[in-house]
Amino acid sequence: MTDNLISLMVLLPVALSAILAMTGQRAPGLSRGISLAGVAALLVTSLGLLLGGSGNTAQVIELGGWSAPFGIVLVFDRLSGLMLVLTSIVAMLALLYAVRRDEDSAGPHFHALFQAQLFGLNGAFLTGDLFNLFVFFEVLLLASYGLLLHGNGRKRTRAGFHYVVVNLIGSTLFLFAVGALYGTVGSLNLADISLKLPEVAPDAVPIVTTAIFLLFVVFLIKGAAFPLYLWLPGAYGYASIPVAALFAIMTKVGLYSVLRVDSVMLSGNTIGGLLETTALIAPWLLWLGLITLLLAALGVVAGRILRRQVAYLIVASVGTILIALGLVTGSERELAVSGALFYWIHTTVLSAGFFLLAGLLIRHRPEAGDAIEAAPPMPHAVLVGSLFFAYAIAMAGLPPLTGFFGKVMILAAAVESPLMAPIFAVVLISGLIMVIALARTGSRLFYQSQATPGHPAHSTPRDARTPLPGLTLSIAPLAIATVMVVGAQPLSEWLETTAVQITTPSDYLDAVMPNGILLPETAPGKFGQDYPDYEGGKH
Amino acid sequence: MTNLAISLLIGVLTGAGVYLVLRAQTFPVVLGLTLMSYGVNLFLFTMGRLHTAAPAVVGATERSADALPQALVLTAIVIAFAMTAFVIVLALKARAALGNDHVDGKHIPQADQVMDRRKEPRA
C-alpha cells in the first residue's frame, strides 16, 4: 500500500501533465481544477506518508521488480519525505496564487509545465540512482525553462537564456561525472557505489575522485553556491511571481543532492583504500557557504527591486545551509544537520511567501511595481507593510521567528568547530547587513509614500474596500513559520532523529542492498580493473 | 591507437564546445553546447570500454560489451537533442525580443559598423 502511495508521488504529476497538455487552453477552468486537485492529492499523500512513519526506516521500491543494483530503485526515508512535503506546500501556494491572480493564463500550458516540474522534483527527491537523478534533473529543468519564460518580457527572455545555458553546461558536466564513475566503479546505484568505493583499483582513484568533485560542482550549480550563483538573481528576479515562488524549492534540489550523495555515496570510509571520504567534501562546503553567505548579503543591499532582494535572500540561505552541511567533526554533525533541516523548511516556505508578497506590490503599486522607491500608497498599506516587516524579520534571522531558531541551532553546532570564529562572524555580520538592507527597503516602500494628484499620500477609508486577492496566500507561510516556532520542541526532536538517520546511512544501505555487494562473474570492467586494450581487427 | 584517437576526439569536441560557449553571440553558444553534448555522449559510450565483435548480448559470443553505457548514451542523446531544439527556439526568441543576438542583449557598436558598411552604396 505505502509502496503504491510512494510511486503515486511520481506517477500522478506525470499523468496529470499529459492530461493537462491536452486540456490546456481548451478548457482553462477544467485544467485549473485538475491541477489543483493533483497538488492537493500530493500534499495529502506526502503528509500522510511522513506522519504515518513510512520513512522511519528507509523504504525501497524496486521499479519493474529488478532489485538493486540492476534495476532503478526509489528510496523513501525521512529526508525524502520531508522534501516531498515541502515541494507540495510550495507548489500549493504557487498554484493557488497563479489561479487567484489569473497568472496561469498569461501563456499556454502553464499547468502542464507545472505538473511536469513537480514530476521532476519528486522523482529527484526519491531516486536512489545517479543516472536516474540526472534524468529527473533534466525533466525538472526542462519544465522550469518553460515556466521561467511563462508570460513575456525582454528581461525575462535574457535571464531565461542565461539560466538555460548555465544549466545545460551543468548537465554536460553531470554526464561526464556519471560516466567516469560508471567506468571506474561499475555501478550507478548510490548505495552500491558506496559499498564498492573502498574496493576501487588504486590507479583509478584519481579518476573517481575527480568524478566525485565534478558531481558536487554540478549540484552546487543547481544549488546556487559561490561562484556559480550568478544565474539565480536574474532568473528568479524576472520570473513571474508564482513561478518564482515555486523555484524556492529548486535550489534545495541541489542542496538535497549534496546531502544525499555525501551521506550515502561517500559513507564507505575510503576510496580505493587511499583517500578518506568523510572529510572529502565538507571543508569545501563550509568555505563556499561562508563566501556565498557574505556575498549574498551584499547582493541584498544592492538589489533595486524587491524580487531581486528575495532572490539574494535565497542565495544567503543556501550559504547558511552549506555552512551547516560543512560541519563534520564528531557529534556536532547530527546537530548541524538537524539545524540545517530546520532552517531549510523555514527558508523554503518563507521565501516562496516573500515572492507572493512582492507580487502584491507589483499589482497594487502601478507607478513603481516592486521597485524600491517611493510611490503613492497601495491599498491596505498598513497590513501589507506589517507582513513585509514579519517576512524581513524572519528572513534576516531575528527573533521571534523561525530564521533565528535555525541560525541558533547551526551556530550551536559550530561552537566546537576549529573554524568557529569565522563562522560566527560571517553568519552574524551577514545577518546584520540583511537587516539594514531590508529596513531600508521597508521604509522606502511603506513610509516614504508620495502624494500625486488623485492619490493622497495617506490611505483613505475607501482603501478598506479594495480587494487584494492573494493576500491570505502571503499570510499562510507566516502561519506555518509561527506553527514551527510554537512546535519547535517536537519538530526539532523529529529533525534530530532524521539527522541521525541521515548521518548513519547503514539503514539506507541495508534497505537498498540487503545482500551487500552483488557481482556477476561476467560483469565487464569490474572495480575499475581495466579491460584488455582494444584489439582492433584481431577477431 | 584507437584509444588515443577516441580520447583526442572527445577532448577536441569538448574543447571546441567550451570555446564556443564562451562567445558573445547566441549562435556560437548553441553550437558549443551541441559540440559539448557530442563530446560527452562519446565519453559515456567509451565508458563501456572499446570492443570489436562483442555485441551487447550475454552469451551470444565469447565476449559481450556492456549494454548499460549504450542505454545511457541513448537517453543522453535524446535529452541533448530536445535541449538543443529548445535552446535554438529560445535564441530566436531572444533575437526577436532584444533586437540582436548578443547573449546579454547588449548593443554592439562594432556589429553596427559592419552592418552600416554593408548598407553604404558603393561609390
Interface residues (C-beta under 8 A of the other chain):
Chain A: F131 V135 E138 L142 Y145 L149 N152 R154 T157 R158 G160 F161 H162 V164 V165 L168 I169 S171 T172 L175 F176 V178 G179 A180 Y182 G183 L188 T522 P524 G525 D530 Y531 D533 Y534 E535 G536 G537 K538 H539
Chain B: M1 T2 N3 G17 V21 T26 V29 L33 M36 S37 G39 V40 N41 F43 L44 T46 M47 G48 R49 L50 H51 T52 A53 V58 S64 A65 D66 L68 P69 L72 T75 A76 I79 A82 M83 F86 V87 L90 A91 K93 A94 A97 L98 V103 D104 G105
